[in-house]
């Protein structure tokens, strides 16, 4: 979100995955209901689609990332995801939970 933009209530998270990865499928299936509950937009990126991502992640997929920070890898860590969402809401200007003047 750019500075000064309005809080839309949706947070974007990225799932780095591979199409033939069983753990990736399991993590995504576990993530779906939480994405609805927490108003998340999930972007799935195939690490094999970009040589730089393939080199960076290798066999470390699936990896869930928000705001450039790794939330978890291999298995969904629901508590870590909830903490990331809470942290993002606190620090987003215009968020209903953000404190005025505090970043």
N, C-alpha and C positions, 0 to 999 in steps of 0.2 A: 504494500500500500504506500502511496506517495505521501509525503508530508502535506498536511492540510486537506487531504481527501476525507470524505465521510466514511464512517464505519458502516459497512453493509451487513454485518452480522455473519459473514461467511469468511472463513479462513482457508487459505489454500495450503494443502500439503502435497508433497510429491512422493510417489512410490516408485522407486527404481526397481525394476524387475526384469525377468526374462520370460518369454512366452512358454517355454518348456520347463519352467521351474515350479515344482509342486509346492514348495514352501511359499513361493510368491502367491500362488492361488489361494492357499490356506490363509495367509495374512490378509489378502484382499477381501476374502469372504468374511473374516472376522471384523474387518474395518468397516464394511458397508453399513451395518446398523449404527455404529458409532458416528459415522460421517453424517448420517441423517440427524441423529440426536444432537450432535455438537455443531451442526450447520457448517460442515467442512466441504470444501471442493477438493476432490482427489484427482490429481493429474498423474497418470501412469506413464512412465518413460522406460522404454526398452533400452537397457544399457548396451545391447549389441547394435543399436542403431547409430552409435557414435563411438569411434575408436577411442576418444578420450575418456568417455564414460566406461567403456569396456576395460580400459587400462586401470582406471581409478577404482572400480568396484570389483573387477575380476569375479571371483566366486562368492563375494560377500553379500549377494542379494538374497532376499529382498531387503531394501533399506527404506525406511520412512523418514522423511525430512520435512521440517517446517522452519521457515525463516532462515534457511541455510544451516540449521542445526539438526544433527541426527537425533531422531527420537528413539528409534530402535532398529534392530536388524534381525533377520531370520524369523522371529516370532513377534506378534503384536504385544507391546507393553502398554496396556490400557492406562495404567496409572501415569506413565511418562507422557502419553498422548494428552491426557486430561490436564497435566501440569503445563504442557506446552500451550494448550488452548487458553488456559487461565492466564499464563504469563503474557500471551499475545493480546488478550483482552485488556489487561492492566496497562500495557504499554502503548496501545493504539489510540492516537488522538481521536476524539469523538466517540470512542467506545462508551457504551452505557456504564461500564465498570471502571473506566479510566478516571484517575483523579486529576482535576484541572491543574495545570502547571507542573505536573509531575511526569517524567519520562522514564 
